[in-house]
Amino acid sequence: MASGYGAGGRSVLIPEVPGLRRHLAYPSTGASVSLWVSRWTVDSGAADLQQFYAEGPPHSKHASRVHCRVHQPEIIVSPDRSAGEEVRRGILDGGPSIYDDPATEQTGLFYSPGELEAVLRARLIGLPDLGGLPVRTRSKVAKTLVCDALGYVAPASFKKTQPRLRHPNLDVYVQESNNLQVWNQEVDAARRYLILIVKGGQIADVRVIAGADLAQYDATGTLTSKFQASRIVDRDGAVLVSPCDTDDLIAAYAPGPRLPLAVSPVELPDRRRVLDIAGVFAFLAPMVGQTYDDPGLTQERNRGTVIHREACERLGLTHFADNGQFPDVLSQLVEVKLQLARTIDLGLELPNSDKPLASANGTVAVRDCRYAIFYGERDGTSFTITALVVVTGQDFFTEFRQFAGRVSNSKLQLRLPNVWFA
């Protein structure tokens, strides 16, 4: 710990933590030393322009004391970090247990995914604590670090709850490569998965992803086909199965027949910025009968993107964007599907599930989402939309019949983006 003096002779403490490099010059010789710090801790009343003394290097004959002046660096805090720190203070003051029921925006003391990432990155990146540990020990240390960073009291040993950190609804994985393995448990669509990326023994990055969004990294198809369904009665044309939205969606967002200007498809849904289900149907129904260029027989994902893009435009959104999340159009809580076959892959969660929707911060449940399911027929280099069904998750199985898909309960392997580990 280096010490010095600020305005009025107050002491300035500078923690010697790896992170930010400061060069100090010897007045008499011009030689320089480097002081590595991550932040300045300054007593109240000290000026921004600080004076302090630092010991010289042991091998130097000028190792007595060096007098320098440095500016306290400007700290820019993101909105997510600021909001996350408020949550952390509330947890420190209120003392919820890590095993309490999962928090939501309604209950308070809730971290959004962005806030989780911001707070954990600020406190964990650069730490060497996970380097060279056995797998089981590393897992416990990782969860302990996360608890401390988020303001919780870490237990001496972690109970085998699902998820392990219940109150923030979080499971923790430590990854040195992009091959994520989930053993002996199902991926939960409502849960958040925290990936601590370790390079050279240090935490290099932090990523948070909702369980419902893990399907995009599943090359085997196990996640996307866990639950499947087919339409009870096949028919052409556009059908609005649910005449109105669920009570919970109406209470949360007060949806209307038209959108205000400048609504992005990937922003969080907000009050009076969500179309009601009748509006969704009215804007999308004219797509029935339309013909689109087919990107290729095996290009199922790209074919779906064509319809997703068109749906964003017709709903009046600012642009097309696809973050690989559920639901596809987050701001409107609309899941868009294109079917050239009868079987519909429903992914990790049944549409009528009452689990809180992680991507909407738990404000509504999966059953409150709206499904826009398009049916089409290929004709060589094009495909034509023949039918559309718009329905709430709550009413989904009045129009469709469920059956079990492929399920794997032993080990699931996911390929995370290479860019995370670059």
Backbone hydrogen bonds, N-H to C=O, Kabsch-Sander energy under -0.5 kcal/mol:
donor,donor_aa,acceptor,acceptor_aa,energy
2,A,14,I,-1.3
4,G,12,V,-0.7
5,Y,51,Q,-1.8
6,G,10,R,-3.7
9,G,6,G,-1.8
10,R,7,A,-1.2
12,V,4,G,-1.2
13,L,41,T,-1.3
14,I,2,A,-1.8
17,V,15,P,-1.7
20,L,37,V,-4.1
22,R,35,L,-2.2
24,L,33,V,-2.8
26,Y,31,A,-3.5
30,G,26,Y,-2.3
33,V,24,L,-2.4
35,L,22,R,-2.9
36,W,34,S,-0.5
37,V,20,L,-3.4
37,V,35,L,-0.6
41,T,13,L,-1.5
42,V,40,W,-0.6
43,D,11,S,-0.9
46,A,43,D,-1.8
50,Q,48,D,-0.8
50,Q,70,V,-2.2
51,Q,5,Y,-1.2
52,F,68,C,-1.4
53,Y,3,S,-1.1
54,A,66,V,-1.4
56,G,63,A,-0.6
60,S,57,P,-1.9
63,A,60,S,-1.0
66,V,54,A,-1.3
68,C,52,F,-1.6
68,C,66,V,-0.5
70,V,50,Q,-2.0
72,Q,48,D,-1.8
76,I,74,E,-0.6
77,V,75,I,-0.6
82,S,78,S,-2.6
83,A,79,P,-2.8
84,G,80,D,-2.6
85,E,81,R,-2.4
86,E,82,S,-1.4
87,V,83,A,-1.8
88,R,84,G,-2.5
89,R,85,E,-2.3
90,G,86,E,-1.9
91,I,87,V,-2.3
92,L,88,R,-2.6
93,D,89,R,-2.3
94,G,90,G,-3.3
95,G,91,I,-2.3
100,D,97,S,-1.6
103,A,167,H,-2.8
105,E,361,N,-1.4
108,G,104,T,-1.6
112,S,110,F,-0.5
116,L,112,S,-2.7
117,E,113,P,-2.3
118,A,114,G,-2.3
119,V,115,E,-2.6
120,L,116,L,-2.5
121,R,117,E,-2.6
122,A,118,A,-1.9
123,R,119,V,-1.5
124,L,120,L,-2.5
125,I,120,L,-0.5
125,I,121,R,-1.3
126,G,203,I,-3.1
127,L,124,L,-2.4
131,G,128,P,-1.7
131,G,201,G,-0.7
133,L,130,L,-0.9
138,R,134,P,-3.1
139,S,135,V,-2.2
140,K,136,R,-1.9
141,V,137,T,-2.7
142,A,138,R,-2.6
143,K,139,S,-2.0
144,T,140,K,-2.3
145,L,141,V,-2.7
146,V,142,A,-2.2
147,C,143,K,-2.5
148,D,144,T,-2.4
149,A,145,L,-2.4
150,L,146,V,-2.0
151,G,147,C,-0.7
151,G,148,D,-0.8
152,Y,147,C,-2.3
154,A,152,Y,-0.7
161,T,159,K,-1.8
165,L,170,L,-2.0
166,R,98,I,-0.9
166,R,164,R,-0.8
167,H,98,I,-2.1
169,N,166,R,-1.2
170,L,165,L,-2.7
171,D,192,R,-2.0
173,Y,194,L,-2.9
175,Q,173,Y,-0.5
175,Q,196,L,-2.8
180,L,178,N,-1.1
180,L,414,L,-2.6
181,Q,179,N,-0.5
182,V,412,L,-2.7
183,W,181,Q,-0.6
184,N,410,S,-3.6
189,A,187,V,-0.5
191,R,188,D,-0.9
192,R,169,N,-2.1
193,Y,209,I,-3.1
194,L,171,D,-3.4
194,L,192,R,-0.5
195,I,193,Y,-0.6
195,I,207,R,-3.2
196,L,173,Y,-3.3
196,L,194,L,-0.6
197,I,195,I,-0.7
197,I,205,D,-2.3
198,V,175,Q,-2.5
198,V,196,L,-0.6
199,K,202,Q,-2.7
202,Q,199,K,-2.1
203,I,127,L,-2.2
204,A,197,I,-3.4
204,A,202,Q,-0.6
205,D,197,I,-1.3
207,R,195,I,-2.1
209,I,193,Y,-2.1
211,G,191,R,-3.0
212,A,189,A,-1.6
213,D,210,A,-1.5
214,L,211,G,-1.4
216,Q,213,D,-1.0
217,Y,214,L,-2.1
218,D,215,A,-1.7
219,A,217,Y,-0.8
225,S,221,G,-1.5
226,K,223,L,-1.2
227,F,347,G,-1.1
228,Q,403,F,-1.8
229,A,344,I,-1.7
230,S,401,R,-2.0
232,I,399,E,-2.2
237,G,386,T,-2.5
239,V,388,L,-2.8
241,V,239,V,-0.8
241,V,390,V,-2.1
242,S,390,V,-0.9
250,I,246,T,-2.2
251,A,247,D,-2.5
252,A,248,D,-2.0
253,Y,249,L,-2.6
254,A,250,I,-2.1
256,G,274,V,-2.0
264,S,262,A,-0.5
267,E,264,S,-0.7
272,R,253,Y,-3.3
273,R,270,D,-2.1
276,D,256,G,-2.7
280,V,276,D,-2.2
281,F,277,I,-2.3
282,A,278,A,-2.4
283,F,279,G,-2.2
284,L,280,V,-1.8
285,A,281,F,-2.7
287,M,284,L,-2.1
288,V,285,A,-2.0
289,G,385,I,-2.9
290,Q,287,M,-2.2
292,Y,383,F,-3.0
294,D,381,T,-2.8
299,Q,296,G,-1.4
300,E,298,T,-1.2
303,R,299,Q,-2.3
304,G,300,E,-2.2
305,T,301,R,-1.8
306,V,302,N,-1.5
307,I,303,R,-1.2
308,H,304,G,-2.6
309,R,305,T,-2.8
310,E,306,V,-1.9
311,A,307,I,-2.6
312,C,308,H,-2.0
313,E,309,R,-1.8
314,R,310,E,-2.4
315,L,311,A,-2.1
316,G,313,E,-1.1
317,L,312,C,-2.1
318,T,263,V,-2.3
329,V,334,V,-2.9
330,L,265,P,-0.5
330,L,328,D,-0.9
331,S,265,P,-1.9
332,Q,329,V,-0.9
333,L,329,V,-0.7
333,L,330,L,-1.2
334,V,329,V,-1.9
335,E,370,R,-2.8
336,V,334,V,-0.5
337,K,372,A,-2.4
339,Q,374,F,-3.2
340,L,338,L,-0.5
344,I,229,A,-3.5
345,D,343,T,-0.5
346,L,227,F,-3.2
346,L,344,I,-0.6
347,G,224,T,-1.6
347,G,227,F,-0.7
349,E,346,L,-0.6
353,S,350,L,-2.1
357,L,364,V,-3.1
358,A,356,P,-0.8
360,A,357,L,-1.1
361,N,358,A,-2.0
362,G,357,L,-2.7
363,T,360,A,-1.6
366,V,355,K,-2.2
367,R,353,S,-2.0
368,D,365,A,-1.4
369,C,366,V,-1.8
370,R,333,L,-3.1
371,Y,391,V,-3.4
372,A,335,E,-3.0
373,I,371,Y,-0.6
373,I,389,V,-2.9
374,F,337,K,-3.5
374,F,372,A,-0.7
375,Y,387,A,-2.7
376,G,339,Q,-2.6
377,E,384,T,-2.0
379,D,382,S,-3.3
381,T,379,D,-0.8
382,S,379,D,-0.7
383,F,292,Y,-2.4
384,T,377,E,-2.4
385,I,290,Q,-2.4
386,T,375,Y,-2.8
386,T,384,T,-0.5
387,A,375,Y,-1.5
388,L,237,G,-2.1
389,V,373,I,-2.2
390,V,239,V,-2.4
391,V,371,Y,-2.0
393,G,367,R,-0.5
393,G,369,C,-2.4
394,Q,367,R,-1.9
396,F,393,G,-0.9
398,T,395,D,-2.2
399,E,396,F,-1.5
400,F,396,F,-1.5
401,R,230,S,-3.4
403,F,228,Q,-2.6
405,G,226,K,-2.0
406,R,225,S,-1.1
412,L,182,V,-2.3
414,L,180,L,-3.0
415,R,217,Y,-2.3
416,L,178,N,-3.1
416,L,414,L,-0.8
420,W,417,P,-1.3
421,F,418,N,-1.8
422,A,419,V,-0.8
